[in-house]
């Protein structure tokens, strides 16, 4: 099953093209949160090529993310910083307050040291640059999945 929420609509669960079930305990459940559908599609293609990973939702912003998490579980949230309604930093803070077991991987274009430090301070387990998605996304996910952290080597922290 896949979940998609747009604007102020109520949550809707639909069968995805592979008919995957969000309750499958053998899959590591990942939410993608970015206001650009093309970015979400690219990330989803990389993730779903892995047999142990499953994208269970694609959302546009932090508000949609919080609504989703109230009803459905996820192991990892991959989210952008700059989004409408509720950005990645505020969403990270709220996730960690209410769902501390959910891992957060910030995926962004921002290379600023202050952004990385803020993400860490808010509890994000990872920070990945969009320019490095092809080479580093799966390493980042695997690190977080195993209880570690991942901060892109391309950052000068």
Sine and cosine of phi, psi and omega as CSV:
sin_phi,cos_phi,sin_psi,cos_psi,sin_omega,cos_omega
0.00,0.00,0.45,-0.89,0.02,-1.00
-0.72,-0.69,0.47,-0.88,-0.08,-1.00
-0.85,-0.53,0.71,-0.70,0.04,-1.00
-0.64,-0.77,0.75,-0.66,-0.01,-1.00
-0.79,-0.61,0.76,-0.65,-0.01,-1.00
-0.78,-0.63,0.79,-0.61,0.05,-1.00
0.86,0.50,-0.74,-0.67,-0.08,-1.00
-0.99,-0.16,0.25,0.97,0.02,-1.00
-0.91,0.41,0.42,-0.91,0.12,-0.99
-0.95,0.31,0.44,-0.90,0.03,-1.00
-0.83,0.56,0.65,-0.76,0.01,-1.00
-0.78,-0.63,0.75,-0.66,0.07,-1.00
-0.96,-0.28,0.78,-0.63,0.03,-1.00
-0.75,-0.66,0.41,-0.91,0.07,-1.00
-0.95,0.32,0.77,-0.64,0.05,-1.00
-0.99,0.11,0.02,-1.00,-0.11,-0.99
-0.90,0.43,-0.35,0.94,0.02,-1.00
-0.98,-0.21,-0.05,1.00,0.00,-1.00
0.92,0.40,0.51,0.86,-0.03,-1.00
-0.96,0.27,0.51,-0.86,-0.06,-1.00
-0.97,-0.26,0.79,-0.61,-0.01,-1.00
-0.92,0.39,-0.22,0.98,0.00,-1.00
-1.00,-0.04,0.04,1.00,0.00,-1.00
-0.89,0.45,0.93,-0.37,-0.07,-1.00
-0.95,0.30,-0.22,0.97,-0.03,-1.00
-1.00,0.06,-0.07,1.00,-0.02,-1.00
-0.95,-0.32,0.59,-0.81,0.11,-0.99
-1.00,0.06,0.91,-0.42,-0.16,-0.99
-1.00,0.05,0.81,-0.58,-0.10,-1.00
-0.83,-0.56,0.71,-0.71,0.12,-0.99
-0.96,-0.27,0.69,-0.72,0.06,-1.00
-0.95,-0.30,0.81,-0.59,-0.04,-1.00
-0.77,-0.64,0.97,-0.26,0.00,-1.00
-0.38,-0.92,0.63,-0.78,-0.05,-1.00
-0.99,0.17,0.03,1.00,0.05,-1.00
-0.94,-0.35,0.94,-0.35,0.00,-1.00
-0.83,0.56,-0.58,0.82,-0.01,-1.00
-0.89,0.45,-0.62,0.79,0.04,-1.00
-0.91,0.41,-0.72,0.70,0.01,-1.00
-0.87,0.50,-0.67,0.74,0.01,-1.00
-0.87,0.49,-0.71,0.70,-0.02,-1.00
-0.88,0.47,-0.71,0.70,-0.01,-1.00
-0.91,0.42,-0.68,0.73,-0.01,-1.00
-0.87,0.50,-0.67,0.74,0.01,-1.00
-0.87,0.50,-0.67,0.74,0.01,-1.00
-0.91,0.41,-0.73,0.69,-0.05,-1.00
-0.91,0.41,-0.73,0.68,-0.12,-0.99
-0.96,0.28,-0.10,1.00,0.13,-0.99
-0.97,0.22,-0.16,0.99,-0.01,-1.00
-0.99,-0.15,0.77,-0.64,-0.09,-1.00
-0.92,0.38,-0.38,0.93,-0.06,-1.00
-0.99,-0.17,0.04,1.00,-0.04,-1.00
-0.90,-0.44,0.54,-0.84,0.00,-1.00
-0.58,-0.81,0.79,-0.61,0.15,-0.99
-0.99,0.13,0.90,-0.44,-0.04,-1.00
-0.98,-0.21,-0.12,0.99,0.03,-1.00
-0.23,-0.97,0.53,-0.85,0.08,-1.00
-0.79,-0.61,0.87,-0.49,-0.12,-0.99
-0.78,-0.63,0.38,-0.92,-0.09,-1.00
-1.00,-0.01,-0.43,0.90,-0.07,-1.00
-0.33,-0.94,0.04,-1.00,-0.05,-1.00
-0.91,0.42,-0.54,0.84,0.03,-1.00
-0.90,0.43,-0.70,0.72,0.05,-1.00
-0.88,0.47,-0.63,0.78,0.02,-1.00
-0.86,0.51,-0.74,0.67,-0.03,-1.00
-0.90,0.43,-0.61,0.79,0.08,-1.00
-0.89,0.46,-0.67,0.74,0.01,-1.00
-0.88,0.48,-0.77,0.64,-0.08,-1.00
-0.89,0.45,-0.39,0.92,0.07,-1.00
-0.90,0.43,-0.45,0.89,-0.11,-0.99
-0.91,-0.41,-0.43,0.90,-0.13,-0.99
-0.71,-0.70,0.61,-0.79,-0.01,-1.00
-0.99,0.17,0.41,-0.91,0.12,-0.99
-0.49,-0.87,0.51,-0.86,0.08,-1.00
-1.00,-0.01,-0.56,0.83,-0.12,-0.99
-0.61,-0.80,0.66,-0.75,0.13,-0.99
-0.90,-0.43,0.80,-0.60,0.10,-0.99
-0.95,-0.30,0.90,-0.44,-0.08,-1.00
-0.65,-0.76,0.48,-0.88,0.04,-1.00
-0.99,0.16,0.30,-0.95,0.07,-1.00
-1.00,0.08,-0.76,0.65,-0.12,-0.99
-1.00,-0.04,0.99,-0.17,0.02,-1.00
-0.63,-0.78,0.38,-0.92,0.05,-1.00
-0.95,0.31,0.26,-0.97,0.09,-1.00
0.93,0.37,-0.87,0.49,0.04,-1.00
-0.52,-0.85,0.91,-0.41,-0.07,-1.00
-0.98,0.20,0.04,-1.00,-0.09,-1.00
-0.90,0.43,-0.60,0.80,0.00,-1.00
-0.92,0.40,-0.76,0.65,0.01,-1.00
-0.90,0.43,-0.63,0.78,0.04,-1.00
-0.89,0.46,-0.66,0.75,0.03,-1.00
-0.87,0.50,-0.72,0.69,0.02,-1.00
-0.84,0.54,-0.74,0.67,-0.03,-1.00
-0.93,0.37,-0.61,0.79,0.06,-1.00
-0.87,0.48,-0.75,0.66,-0.07,-1.00
-0.92,0.39,-0.49,0.87,0.06,-1.00
-0.95,0.32,-0.68,0.73,-0.13,-0.99
-0.99,-0.14,-0.51,0.86,-0.06,-1.00
-0.73,-0.68,0.92,0.39,-0.11,-0.99
-0.88,0.48,-0.36,0.93,0.00,-1.00
-0.98,0.22,-0.27,0.96,0.00,-1.00
-0.98,0.18,0.80,-0.60,0.03,-1.00
-0.99,0.17,0.52,-0.85,0.01,-1.00
-0.82,-0.58,0.81,-0.59,0.11,-0.99
-0.88,-0.47,0.92,-0.39,0.07,-1.00
-0.97,0.23,0.77,-0.64,0.04,-1.00
-0.83,-0.56,0.92,-0.40,-0.20,-0.98
-0.48,-0.88,0.18,-0.98,0.12,-0.99
-1.00,-0.05,-0.20,0.98,-0.13,-0.99
-0.98,0.19,0.85,-0.52,-0.01,-1.00
-0.98,-0.18,0.09,1.00,-0.10,-1.00
-0.91,0.41,0.74,-0.67,0.02,-1.00
-0.83,0.56,-0.63,0.77,-0.02,-1.00
-0.90,0.44,-0.58,0.82,0.02,-1.00
-0.92,0.39,-0.68,0.73,0.01,-1.00
-0.90,0.44,-0.71,0.70,0.01,-1.00
-0.89,0.46,-0.65,0.76,0.02,-1.00
-0.91,0.41,-0.69,0.73,0.03,-1.00
-0.85,0.52,-0.71,0.71,0.04,-1.00
-0.88,0.47,-0.72,0.70,-0.03,-1.00
-0.89,0.46,-0.52,0.85,0.00,-1.00
-0.99,0.14,-0.16,0.99,0.07,-1.00
0.95,-0.30,0.07,1.00,0.04,-1.00
-0.89,0.45,0.71,-0.71,0.02,-1.00
-1.00,0.08,-0.22,0.98,-0.02,-1.00
-0.45,-0.89,0.35,-0.94,0.00,-1.00
-0.54,-0.84,0.91,-0.42,-0.08,-1.00
-0.81,-0.59,0.69,-0.72,0.04,-1.00
-0.99,0.13,0.65,-0.76,0.00,-1.00
-0.86,0.51,-0.53,0.85,0.00,-1.00
-0.92,0.40,-0.25,0.97,-0.04,-1.00
-0.94,-0.34,0.18,0.98,-0.08,-1.00
-0.82,0.57,-0.75,0.66,-0.06,-1.00
-0.84,0.55,-0.66,0.75,-0.08,-1.00
-1.00,0.01,-0.46,0.89,-0.21,-0.98
-0.85,-0.52,-0.16,0.99,-0.08,-1.00
-0.85,0.52,-0.77,0.64,-0.05,-1.00
-0.92,0.39,-0.57,0.82,0.09,-1.00
-0.89,0.45,-0.67,0.74,0.01,-1.00
-0.90,0.44,-0.74,0.67,0.00,-1.00
-0.87,0.49,-0.73,0.68,-0.01,-1.00
-0.89,0.46,-0.62,0.78,0.04,-1.00
-0.89,0.45,-0.72,0.69,0.01,-1.00
-0.92,0.38,-0.63,0.78,0.01,-1.00
-0.87,0.50,-0.56,0.83,-0.01,-1.00
-1.00,0.01,0.14,0.99,0.06,-1.00
1.00,-0.04,0.09,1.00,-0.01,-1.00
-0.99,-0.10,-0.29,-0.96,0.05,-1.00
-0.80,-0.59,0.21,-0.98,0.08,-1.00
-0.50,-0.87,0.87,-0.49,0.09,-1.00
-0.81,-0.58,0.87,-0.49,-0.15,-0.99
-0.72,0.70,0.78,-0.63,0.06,-1.00
-0.87,0.49,-0.31,0.95,0.01,-1.00
-0.97,0.24,-0.11,0.99,0.02,-1.00
-1.00,0.02,0.59,-0.81,0.12,-0.99
-0.96,-0.27,1.00,-0.04,-0.10,-1.00
-1.00,0.00,0.00,0.00,0.00,0.00
